[in-house]
């Protein structure tokens, strides 16, 4: 790791201190994480609302991030997706059902992206994530 010193305005440092206190992190970790996030190019391709949500997740508590990392698509929706995917594979899906399937796939992709971002932030905060840690707490 390189040591590099920069000068930042007092107001910016005060914001970083508040975030560090709210998230129980060291101020250096907060600043480093924010800088990494600002330079994280894959987020540039996302719609603005999704990008903003993912960036804002860095302010969430560890408990909230763990909840997001464990989140699952509700069972009835998973079952509906399976039915629609089977129909799509067989070529018996209607246009309305195809649109529904596309919307559910988008929803699943957004969920996976949020889970991945939560795990990224947890890892950056020093947590080790194992597969069994990601099982829903009510399962």
N, C-alpha and C positions, 0 to 999 in steps of 0.2 A: 504494500500500500504506500502511496506517495503522500508525504506531508506537504500541504500547500496552504498558505495563509492568505485569506482574503479579508477585506474590510467591508462590513455591512452596516447599514444604518441602524441606529439604536432601536427604532420602531420595529424593524424586521427581527432583530435579536429578541426583543420583548415578545413578539408573536411566537417565535420558536421556543422561548422559555415556557409560554403558556401551553403550547402543544405538548412539550416534554412533560410538564406536570400533569396534564390531563390524560396522557397516555402512558404514564410511568416509564418514560424513556430518558436516556441521557440526551442532552441538547445536541451533542455532536451527531448522535444517531438520527435525530429528527432532521437536522440540516442535511446530512448525507442522504437520507431517504428522499427528502424533498428534491434534492438536486438530481438524484437518480431518476425520480419520477418525471421531472421536467425534461430530462434527456432521453426518456424511454420512447423511442420512435414507434414501436408497434401501436401505441395508443393514438398516434396521429391519424390513422386510417379509420378510426371509429367515429360514429356520429357524436356530435358535441355532448348530448345529454348522457350517453353511455360513458364517454371519456370523463366527464365531470363526476359522475357517480363513482367510477373506479378510483379517481384521484382523491376524492373526498373520503374514501374508505380508510385512508391512512390516519384519519383523526379518530377512528373508532377504537373503543377499548379492546383489549385482548379477548375478553369474554364474547363481545359482539362479533369479532372476527372469527372466533371458533364456531360460533353459531352459524355464520355464513358458510364457513368451510364444510360444515356438516349438513348443510341444507340439501334436501332431496326434492325431486319433482314428486308431487303427491301421487300416490298409487293409482287413483282413478285416471289421472292424466297419462301416466305411464301405460296403463292398460289401453286407453283410447289410442295412444300413439302406436302401440303394437298392432291393434286392429287396422288402423289406417295404413301402416307400413305394409301389412300383409296384403291389403287390397291394392295398394300401389304396385307391389311386386307382381301380383296376379293380373294387373291391368284392369281391375274392376272398380277403380276409385272414380268417383264423380268429381266434377270441377269444384264443387263446394267442399267436398271432403279433402281434395288436394290442397285447397287454400287453407283449410283447418290444419292439415298436417304441416304445411309450410309454417304456419304461425306457431304451432307447437314446437317444431324444430328450432325456430328462432328463439322461442322462450327457453328451450333447453340449452342452446348455445350461450345465451345471456347468463343463465344460471352457472354454467361451467366457467365462464369468464370471471364472474363475481367470486366463485369458489377459488379459482386460481389466484386471483388478486389477493383475496383474504389470506391464502396460504403464503403468498409472497411476503406480505407484510408481517405475518407471524414469524416466518423464517428470519426476516431481517431484524426482528426484535429478539432473536435468540432462541425461539422455540424449535424443537425438533418435531417433525410431523411424520407419524407412521400411519399406515393404512387403517389400522384399528382405531386411531384417533379420529378418523373421519366418519365413523359410523354415527348415525343419529343417536342422540342421548335417550330418545324414547323407544329405540328398537331393542 
